[in-house]
Amino acid sequence: MASCRAARRKQRWCAQPLTPLMEGPDLEMQHQAISKKEKAESSSSSWEVIREYWSRVQRSVAGGSSSLSSMSSLYGRSGSNINNQCLAAKRQDLRLLLGVLACPLAPIPLPNSNSNNTNPIEYHHIPQIPIIIKDIPLEIRTAHYIIQQYLAATGCSSKKQPKILKNMYTAGMVRMICYQTEISSGKGGGGVKTLGTRSVEKGCFVLWQMSPGMWSLELVVGGNKVLAGSDAKIVWRHAPWLGTHAAKGPQRPLRRIIQGLDPKSTARLFAGKTRCLGEKRIGEEDCFVLKVAADREAVMERNEGPAEVIRHVLYGYFSQKSGLLIYLEDSHLTRVVVGNSSDHYSGGSSATTNSCIYWETTIGSSIGDYRDVDGLLIAHQGRTVATVFRFGENSTQHCRTTMEELWTIHDVVFDVPGLSLDSFIPPADIWDTC
């Protein structure tokens, strides 16, 4: 018995070197663990993998190969059979889907969030925002008024709500689609070719939330499980092909939470430095458009090696008729400095000076099917479309990949018994490297 206990003690997780969480596409598996001494020299490994990925793409396009040959150059090896190439291509698309759509974060942290505060009363208390203040610009006052209308529409400010909600459990289904990649050849006016095929994957997810910044997500798609969570101090993510990664910069909420699942978190996110940009029609709804952007200081904390985050902006579209949030869009722009532009990033240029490649990830979510759950209106259905756009100094040379996610919520439960702070403890390897 004593020997069994000793064996169990040895079966603890080993400390793993971490690279910062990359919110863009994760395109390759890092097969070998990197020692702590080597980690400082390879902090840009994630972006180096992406650089190699698109170098293969540009080589296949420049060679004028067929669609199958392009897939072979992109995913497989010259001696591989067609089945292996198709399986590799499907696996690559799935990693791209999960890297972009599985667990993206909001651009900014929740205002007035204290990482040591786990009091549910303080978390769910949203202060009344003064509407008529002469020193506040009109666009800010208008935005605050729209947020108050959103709280009233979702039932958050209703007197009928008898108690403070301490935690939330959500379960749902997802259907992810990765479309063909459009690649500009940069010749003759920038002709566009397509690579890959349309791939569809189905899955499910479970989301737990408690107090500000404490959440845990498990998402399974195509036989791959992605885990992510936060204990209000550190945000982390684990993928089978990348291991565990910690997010850099300030602690930010999960984007899925503000997609109609937690109206009070959504209101707190827009209650900060938000502005009303005017009106816009989304589908058949006339909406007010609110904008909130990450501060420059917070954006700079998220830089990773040669990758520099330029901006991260969030737009919320609130229906003028119902007051509900019906569309959410965020744009994330990153600049990557390439040390040697003689590769296929620059279309085969022989220059040796540094060049810049830009990655813009745009995620737009249509939110609907609001249903009453214990006095609150919770969105139960939506559609998210993400576009990863890569371009360089020459605008005719670009690459665009489009992904789509259809999500449905089938179970929402508040105040789950037994859910405690211990349910949100990060993996052991995170703490060992902090």
C-alpha positions as CSV (number, residue, x, y, z in Angstrom):
1,M,0.0,0.0,0.0
2,A,2.8,2.3,0.9
3,S,4.6,1.6,-2.4
4,C,1.4,2.5,-4.3
5,R,1.2,5.8,-2.5
6,A,4.8,6.5,-3.3
7,A,4.2,5.7,-7.0
8,R,1.3,8.1,-7.1
9,R,3.4,10.9,-5.7
10,K,5.9,10.4,-8.5
11,Q,3.1,10.7,-11.1
12,R,2.8,14.4,-10.7
13,W,2.8,16.7,-13.7
14,C,6.3,17.8,-14.7
15,A,7.0,21.5,-15.2
16,Q,6.9,22.4,-18.8
17,P,8.4,25.5,-20.4
18,L,5.6,27.8,-21.6
19,T,5.4,30.2,-24.4
20,P,2.7,32.9,-24.3
21,L,-0.8,32.0,-25.5
22,M,-1.2,33.0,-29.1
23,E,-4.7,34.1,-30.1
24,G,-4.0,33.8,-33.8
25,P,-3.8,30.5,-35.6
26,D,-1.8,27.6,-34.1
27,L,-0.7,25.8,-37.2
28,E,1.9,23.1,-36.2
29,M,2.6,20.8,-33.3
30,Q,5.7,21.5,-31.3
31,H,7.0,17.9,-31.1
32,Q,9.9,18.3,-28.7
33,A,9.9,20.0,-25.3
34,I,12.2,23.0,-25.0
35,S,14.4,23.5,-22.0
36,K,14.2,26.7,-19.9
37,K,17.6,27.7,-21.3
38,E,16.5,27.3,-24.9
39,K,13.1,29.0,-24.2
40,A,14.6,32.5,-24.2
41,E,16.2,31.8,-27.6
42,S,13.0,30.5,-29.1
43,S,10.4,32.9,-27.8
44,S,9.2,33.5,-31.4
45,S,8.8,29.8,-32.2
46,S,5.0,30.1,-32.7
47,W,5.4,32.8,-35.3
48,E,8.3,31.0,-36.9
49,V,5.9,28.0,-37.5
50,I,3.4,30.3,-39.2
51,R,6.2,31.8,-41.3
52,E,7.2,28.4,-42.5
53,Y,3.6,27.5,-43.1
54,W,2.9,30.4,-45.4
55,S,6.3,29.9,-47.1
56,R,5.1,26.5,-48.2
57,V,1.9,28.0,-49.5
58,Q,3.7,30.7,-51.5
59,R,6.1,28.1,-53.0
60,S,3.2,25.9,-54.1
61,V,1.4,28.9,-55.7
62,A,4.5,30.2,-57.3
63,G,5.2,26.7,-58.8
64,G,1.8,26.8,-60.5
65,S,0.9,23.3,-59.1
66,S,-2.5,21.8,-59.1
67,S,-4.8,21.8,-56.1
68,L,-3.8,18.3,-55.1
69,S,-0.1,19.1,-55.5
70,S,-0.6,22.3,-53.5
71,M,-2.2,20.2,-50.7
72,S,0.8,17.9,-50.9
73,S,3.3,20.7,-50.6
74,L,1.3,22.3,-47.8
75,Y,0.4,19.3,-45.6
76,G,2.3,16.2,-46.7
77,R,5.6,15.1,-48.1
78,S,6.5,14.3,-51.6
79,G,6.4,10.5,-51.0
80,S,3.1,10.4,-49.0
81,N,0.0,8.8,-50.4
82,I,-3.2,10.8,-51.0
83,N,-5.0,9.4,-47.9
84,N,-2.2,10.6,-45.6
85,Q,-2.2,14.0,-47.3
86,C,-6.0,14.4,-46.9
87,L,-5.8,13.3,-43.2
88,A,-3.0,15.8,-42.6
89,A,-4.9,18.5,-44.3
90,K,-8.0,17.8,-42.2
91,R,-5.9,17.8,-39.0
92,Q,-4.3,21.1,-40.0
93,D,-7.7,22.7,-40.7
94,L,-9.0,21.4,-37.3
95,R,-6.1,23.0,-35.5
96,L,-6.7,26.2,-37.3
97,L,-10.4,26.1,-36.3
98,L,-9.7,25.4,-32.6
99,G,-6.8,27.9,-32.5
100,V,-9.1,30.8,-33.6
101,L,-12.6,29.9,-32.5
102,A,-12.2,27.6,-29.4
103,C,-11.4,30.1,-26.7
104,P,-10.7,33.6,-27.9
105,L,-10.5,36.4,-25.3
106,A,-12.1,39.8,-25.1
107,P,-9.9,42.8,-26.0
108,I,-9.9,44.4,-22.5
109,P,-10.3,43.3,-18.9
110,L,-13.5,43.9,-17.0
111,P,-13.4,47.4,-15.4
112,N,-12.7,47.7,-11.7
113,S,-11.9,44.0,-11.6
114,N,-9.9,43.0,-8.6
115,S,-8.1,39.6,-8.9
116,N,-8.4,39.0,-5.2
117,N,-12.2,39.8,-5.1
118,T,-14.4,36.7,-5.1
119,N,-17.4,38.3,-3.5
120,P,-20.4,37.5,-5.7
121,I,-22.3,40.4,-4.4
122,E,-19.7,42.9,-5.5
123,Y,-19.3,41.1,-8.8
124,H,-22.9,41.3,-9.7
125,H,-23.4,44.8,-8.5
126,I,-23.4,47.2,-11.5
127,P,-23.3,50.9,-10.4
128,Q,-25.7,53.3,-11.9
129,I,-24.0,55.4,-14.5
130,P,-24.9,59.1,-14.5
131,I,-26.5,60.1,-17.7
132,I,-26.5,63.9,-17.7
133,I,-23.0,65.1,-16.9
134,K,-21.8,68.2,-18.7
135,D,-18.1,67.1,-18.6
136,I,-18.8,63.8,-20.4
137,P,-18.9,63.8,-24.2
138,L,-22.3,63.0,-25.8
139,E,-21.1,59.8,-27.4
140,I,-20.0,58.4,-24.0
141,R,-23.3,59.4,-22.3
142,T,-25.2,57.8,-25.1
143,A,-23.2,54.6,-24.8
144,H,-23.9,54.5,-21.0
145,Y,-27.6,55.0,-21.6
146,I,-27.7,52.1,-24.2
147,I,-25.9,49.8,-21.6
148,Q,-28.6,50.7,-19.0
149,Q,-31.3,49.8,-21.5
150,Y,-29.5,46.5,-22.3
151,L,-29.4,45.6,-18.5
152,A,-33.1,46.4,-18.3
153,A,-33.9,44.3,-21.4
154,T,-32.1,41.2,-20.1
155,G,-33.6,41.5,-16.7
156,C,-30.4,42.3,-14.8
157,S,-31.9,45.5,-13.3
158,S,-35.3,43.9,-12.5
159,K,-36.6,43.9,-9.0
160,K,-38.1,40.5,-9.6
161,Q,-34.7,38.9,-9.3
162,P,-34.8,37.7,-5.6
163,K,-31.2,36.7,-5.1
164,I,-27.6,37.1,-6.2
165,L,-26.4,34.5,-8.7
166,K,-23.2,32.9,-7.4
167,N,-22.1,30.8,-10.4
168,M,-23.3,29.5,-13.8
169,Y,-23.1,26.3,-15.7
170,T,-23.6,26.2,-19.5
171,A,-23.5,23.3,-22.0
172,G,-23.9,23.5,-25.7
173,M,-23.1,22.1,-29.2
174,V,-20.9,23.5,-31.9
175,R,-20.5,23.0,-35.6
176,M,-17.2,24.3,-37.0
177,I,-16.5,24.9,-40.7
178,C,-13.2,25.8,-42.4
179,Y,-13.5,27.1,-45.9
180,Q,-10.9,27.1,-48.7
181,T,-7.9,29.4,-48.3
182,E,-7.6,32.3,-50.8
183,I,-4.0,33.1,-51.8
184,S,-2.9,36.0,-54.0
185,S,-0.1,35.2,-56.3
186,G,1.0,38.8,-56.6
187,K,1.4,38.6,-60.3
188,G,-0.6,40.2,-63.1
189,G,-2.8,42.3,-60.8
190,G,-2.8,39.9,-58.0
191,G,-4.7,36.8,-59.2
192,V,-6.2,34.7,-56.5
193,K,-5.9,30.9,-56.1
194,T,-7.6,28.6,-53.6
195,L,-6.1,25.8,-51.5
196,G,-7.6,23.0,-49.5
197,T,-11.2,21.9,-49.3
198,R,-14.2,22.7,-47.1
199,S,-14.1,20.7,-43.9
200,V,-16.8,20.4,-41.2
201,E,-16.4,19.3,-37.6
202,K,-19.0,18.8,-34.8
203,G,-18.5,18.9,-31.1
204,C,-19.7,20.1,-27.7
205,F,-18.5,22.3,-24.8
206,V,-19.1,22.9,-21.1
207,L,-18.5,26.2,-19.5
208,W,-18.4,27.0,-15.8
209,Q,-18.2,30.5,-14.4
210,M,-17.9,32.0,-10.9
211,S,-17.1,35.5,-9.8
212,P,-15.2,38.0,-12.0
213,G,-12.6,36.4,-14.1
214,M,-13.1,32.8,-12.8
215,W,-14.2,30.4,-15.6
216,S,-13.4,27.0,-17.0
217,L,-14.1,25.8,-20.5
218,E,-13.9,22.3,-22.0
219,L,-14.5,22.0,-25.7
220,V,-14.3,18.8,-27.7
221,V,-14.3,18.9,-31.6
222,G,-13.3,16.2,-34.0
223,G,-11.8,14.0,-31.3
224,N,-9.6,16.9,-29.9
225,K,-10.2,18.5,-26.5
226,V,-9.2,22.1,-25.8
227,L,-9.1,23.2,-22.2
228,A,-9.0,26.8,-21.0
229,G,-9.6,28.6,-17.8
230,S,-8.9,31.4,-15.4
231,D,-8.6,31.7,-11.6
232,A,-8.9,35.5,-11.8
233,K,-5.1,35.8,-11.7
234,I,-3.9,33.9,-14.8
235,V,-5.6,32.8,-18.0
236,W,-4.4,29.5,-19.5
237,R,-5.1,27.2,-22.4
238,H,-4.2,23.6,-23.2
239,A,-4.3,22.0,-26.6
240,P,-3.1,18.4,-27.4
241,W,-0.6,19.6,-30.1
242,L,0.7,22.6,-28.1
243,G,0.5,21.7,-24.4
244,T,-0.3,24.4,-21.8
245,H,0.1,28.1,-22.5
246,A,-0.4,31.2,-20.4
247,A,-1.9,34.4,-21.7
248,K,0.2,37.5,-21.5
249,G,-1.1,40.9,-20.5
250,P,-4.0,41.8,-18.3
251,Q,-6.5,39.2,-17.3
252,R,-9.4,39.3,-19.8
253,P,-12.7,37.5,-20.0
254,L,-13.6,34.7,-22.3
255,R,-15.3,35.9,-25.5
256,R,-18.0,33.2,-25.2
257,I,-19.1,34.6,-21.9
258,I,-19.9,38.0,-23.4
259,Q,-21.8,36.5,-26.4
260,G,-25.1,36.7,-24.5
261,L,-24.3,34.1,-21.8
262,D,-23.6,36.6,-19.0
263,P,-25.4,40.0,-19.6
264,K,-23.8,41.6,-16.6
265,S,-20.3,40.8,-17.7
266,T,-21.1,42.2,-21.1
267,A,-22.5,45.4,-19.6
268,R,-19.4,45.8,-17.4
269,L,-17.1,45.3,-20.4
270,F,-18.9,48.1,-22.3
271,A,-19.4,50.3,-19.2
272,G,-15.8,51.5,-19.3
273,K,-14.2,53.6,-22.0
274,T,-16.9,52.9,-24.6
275,R,-18.3,55.3,-27.2
276,C,-21.4,55.3,-29.4
277,L,-20.4,55.4,-33.0
278,G,-24.0,55.9,-34.3
279,E,-26.5,53.6,-36.0
280,K,-26.2,50.6,-38.3
281,R,-28.6,48.1,-39.7
282,I,-27.8,44.4,-39.0
283,G,-30.1,42.1,-40.9
284,E,-33.6,43.4,-40.2
285,E,-32.7,45.2,-37.0
286,D,-31.6,48.9,-36.5
287,C,-28.8,48.9,-34.0
288,F,-26.7,51.3,-31.9
289,V,-23.0,50.6,-32.4
290,L,-20.7,50.8,-29.3
291,K,-17.0,50.6,-29.5
292,V,-14.4,49.7,-26.9
293,A,-10.7,49.4,-27.5
294,A,-7.7,48.1,-25.6
295,D,-5.3,50.7,-24.2
296,R,-1.9,50.9,-25.8
297,E,-0.1,49.9,-22.6
298,A,-2.3,46.8,-22.2
299,V,-1.7,45.9,-25.9
300,M,2.0,46.2,-25.5
301,E,2.0,43.7,-22.7
302,R,0.7,41.0,-25.1
303,N,3.7,41.3,-27.5
304,E,5.5,38.0,-28.2
305,G,8.9,37.9,-29.6
306,P,8.8,39.3,-33.2
307,A,5.0,39.6,-33.0
308,E,3.6,43.0,-31.9
309,V,-0.1,43.5,-31.2
310,I,-1.1,46.8,-32.9
311,R,-4.7,47.0,-31.9
312,H,-7.6,45.0,-30.6
313,V,-11.1,46.6,-30.9
314,L,-14.6,45.4,-29.9
315,Y,-17.9,46.5,-31.5
316,G,-21.2,45.8,-29.9
317,Y,-24.5,46.1,-31.9
318,F,-27.5,46.7,-29.6
319,S,-31.0,46.5,-31.1
320,Q,-33.0,49.8,-31.0
321,K,-36.2,47.8,-30.7
322,S,-35.4,45.2,-28.0
323,G,-32.3,46.7,-26.4
324,L,-30.6,43.3,-26.7
325,L,-27.1,42.6,-28.0
326,I,-27.5,40.9,-31.4
327,Y,-24.1,41.2,-33.0
328,L,-20.5,41.3,-31.6
329,E,-17.4,41.9,-33.7
330,D,-13.8,42.3,-32.7
331,S,-10.7,43.0,-34.8
332,H,-7.2,41.9,-33.8
333,L,-4.2,43.2,-35.8
334,T,-0.7,41.8,-35.2
335,R,2.6,42.8,-36.9
336,V,5.4,40.2,-37.3
337,V,8.9,41.3,-38.1
338,V,10.6,38.8,-40.5
339,G,14.4,38.9,-40.2
340,N,15.1,37.7,-43.8
341,S,12.7,38.8,-46.5
342,S,14.3,36.6,-49.1
343,D,11.8,33.9,-48.3
344,H,8.4,33.6,-49.9
345,Y,6.8,36.2,-47.7
346,S,8.0,38.8,-50.1
347,G,7.2,36.8,-53.2
348,G,10.8,35.7,-53.7
349,S,12.5,39.1,-53.3
350,S,16.2,39.0,-52.8
351,A,16.3,41.8,-50.3
352,T,17.9,40.9,-46.9
353,T,16.4,43.8,-44.8
354,N,13.7,43.2,-42.2
355,S,10.2,43.2,-43.5
356,C,6.8,43.2,-41.8
357,I,3.9,40.8,-42.2
358,Y,0.5,41.7,-40.8
359,W,-2.1,39.3,-39.4
360,E,-5.6,40.6,-39.0
361,T,-8.2,38.3,-37.2
362,T,-11.8,39.5,-37.4
363,I,-14.5,37.6,-35.5
364,G,-18.1,38.5,-35.9
365,S,-20.9,36.8,-33.9
366,S,-24.6,36.9,-34.6
367,I,-26.5,36.4,-31.3
368,G,-30.1,35.4,-30.9
369,D,-32.7,33.1,-29.5
370,Y,-32.9,34.8,-26.1
371,R,-34.8,32.7,-23.5
372,D,-35.7,33.4,-19.9
373,V,-33.6,31.5,-17.4
374,D,-34.4,32.3,-13.8
375,G,-35.5,35.8,-14.7
376,L,-32.6,36.6,-17.0
377,L,-32.6,36.6,-20.8
378,I,-29.8,34.3,-22.1
379,A,-28.8,33.8,-25.7
380,H,-29.2,30.2,-26.8
381,Q,-28.1,30.3,-30.4
382,G,-25.6,32.1,-32.6
383,R,-23.3,32.1,-35.6
384,T,-19.6,33.2,-35.5
385,V,-17.6,33.9,-38.7
386,A,-13.8,34.4,-38.3
387,T,-11.5,35.6,-41.0
388,V,-7.7,35.4,-40.8
389,F,-6.1,37.8,-43.2
390,R,-2.4,37.9,-43.9
391,F,-0.8,40.7,-45.9
392,G,2.6,42.3,-46.3
393,E,4.0,45.5,-47.5
394,N,2.8,44.7,-51.0
395,S,-1.0,44.7,-50.7
396,T,-1.4,42.5,-53.8
397,Q,0.1,39.6,-51.9
398,H,-2.2,38.3,-49.3
399,C,-3.9,35.2,-47.9
400,R,-7.4,34.9,-46.4
401,T,-8.9,32.0,-44.5
402,T,-12.5,32.0,-43.4
403,M,-13.9,29.9,-40.6
404,E,-17.4,29.5,-39.2
405,E,-19.0,28.2,-36.0
406,L,-22.6,27.5,-35.3
407,W,-23.3,27.2,-31.6
408,T,-26.4,26.2,-29.7
409,I,-27.0,26.3,-25.9
410,H,-29.1,23.5,-24.5
411,D,-28.5,23.8,-20.8
412,V,-28.0,26.8,-18.4
413,V,-28.0,26.4,-14.7
414,F,-27.3,29.0,-12.0
415,D,-26.1,28.4,-8.5
416,V,-24.7,24.9,-9.0
417,P,-24.2,23.3,-5.6
418,G,-20.6,22.2,-4.8
419,L,-18.8,24.6,-7.2
420,S,-16.0,26.2,-5.3
421,L,-12.7,28.1,-5.9
422,D,-10.9,24.8,-6.2
423,S,-12.8,24.1,-9.4
424,F,-10.8,26.8,-11.2
425,I,-7.2,25.9,-10.1
426,P,-4.9,26.1,-13.1
427,P,-2.8,23.1,-14.1
428,A,0.3,22.3,-12.0
429,D,2.8,23.2,-14.7
430,I,1.4,26.8,-14.8
431,W,2.2,27.3,-11.2
432,D,5.6,25.7,-11.4
433,T,6.7,28.2,-14.0
434,C,5.2,31.3,-12.3
